Amino acid sequence: MPVRLAQRVQQLPPYLFARISQLIAEKRAQGVDVISLGIGDPDLPTPPHILDSLKQAADDPANHRYPESDGLPEFRRAIAQWYSDRHGVELDPDTEVLPLIGSKEGIGHFALCLIDPGDVALVTDPGYPVYEIGTMFAGGETVRLPLREEDGWLPRLDEVPADVARRAQVLWLNYPNNPTGAIADVAFFEQAIAWAKEHDVVIAHDLAYADVAFDGYVPPSILEVEGARDVAIEFNSLSKSFNMTGWRVGMAVGNATLVNALMRVKTNLDSGIPQAIQQMAMTALADPRDAVESHNAIYQRRRDRTVEVLRALGLRVHPPKASLYVWARLPEGERSSADYAARLIDATGVVVTPGASYGDAGEGYIRISLTTPDDRLDEALDRLGRFARGEQVL
């Protein structure tokens, strides 16, 4: 008998990076030396002192049992202290902090807290696909807010139609931004909070790239805005800041009602972060930022070299002040980011991400990740440079 899958699964598009991984596998099967600049997974290892704390915690039998979904009290206190030190934001660790099994997990589940069938989520376009997918799983409708280069990739909230604003339950924001690398200042967050209060809309801010920043720039938290906790929840992560993507540690902080709702969803769906990993995360949060600054120096050097080569290719690029990505506009005459990316891999074996993968407003751009080891990135950029000069590469 044939299996009948739920409509939500039948309608589910393939996850963006699964398709990229498949493309890489196909090319390697053909004998091509593929270099992927497509996925934002840090190549740098987790710092040794953080790993040492995990190894020590793993030997403690107390950490071999089920954790609690709301996390160790001392881990919640460490998160609150980190926000106080980093952003000047004072959080109640018992009501305004919730550890997550990576911020992606919390982002995906958060729609279940707010969205009923027929409700609307406002999602910026281009944007991280999980905001829209979580909405779909909850039975809601996504309305995309196009981002434009001339606006610094910030949404025009005053252009949201009144009938859409009335139905909207949540506005997703993400700065520093994936995929564009754009940044937002406190003044923009103030405007967004005022708009959300006027229209009774929750703001969910994704701050995954809070500590991946360059040129002295310090990304703000939306919670730095007075009154933000009336309407806002923020998702953060240790993945990119401390090269801990594989350990799956994140957090949701902010409005106590929203944090509690997410905690109630999670208690019914997961058993929390393994306690040894929570101990490891506490060590990371106590770091005096030496590791973060060291990593950022590497990413900044890679950024500068990548921007130089992309400009030689004829792409228009603004060096990002934060994030792990370089977002580049296609050369004059090019229309399809997918076609351009396909041509690059065929001619050079270098994988980039088509901008249209992040939404219609991403068409005409490509995204390049800075998370490839230096020698492989240099080789990829050398190939792209030769391609730009019309030379045979493969």
Protein Blocks (a to p, Z undefined) as FASTA:
>chain_A
ZZdddfklmmpccdfklmmmmmmmmmmmnopacddfkbccdfbdcdfklmmmmmmmmmpm
klmpccdfkopfklmmmmmmmmmmmnopacdfklmcccdehjklmmmmmmmmmmcghiac
dddddddfklmmmmmmnopacddddddfkloopacfklpcfklmmmpmbdcddddddfkl
pacdfklmmmmmmmmmmnopacdddfklmmgcgehiacddfklpghklmmpccdddfklm
nopmknopaddedjfklmmmmmmmmmmmbgbjafklmmmmmmmmmpghlmmmmmmmmmmm
mmmmmmmmmmmnopacdddfedjbdcddddehiablklmmmmmmmmnopacddfklnojk
lgoiacddfkbcfklmmmmmmmmmmmmnopafZZ
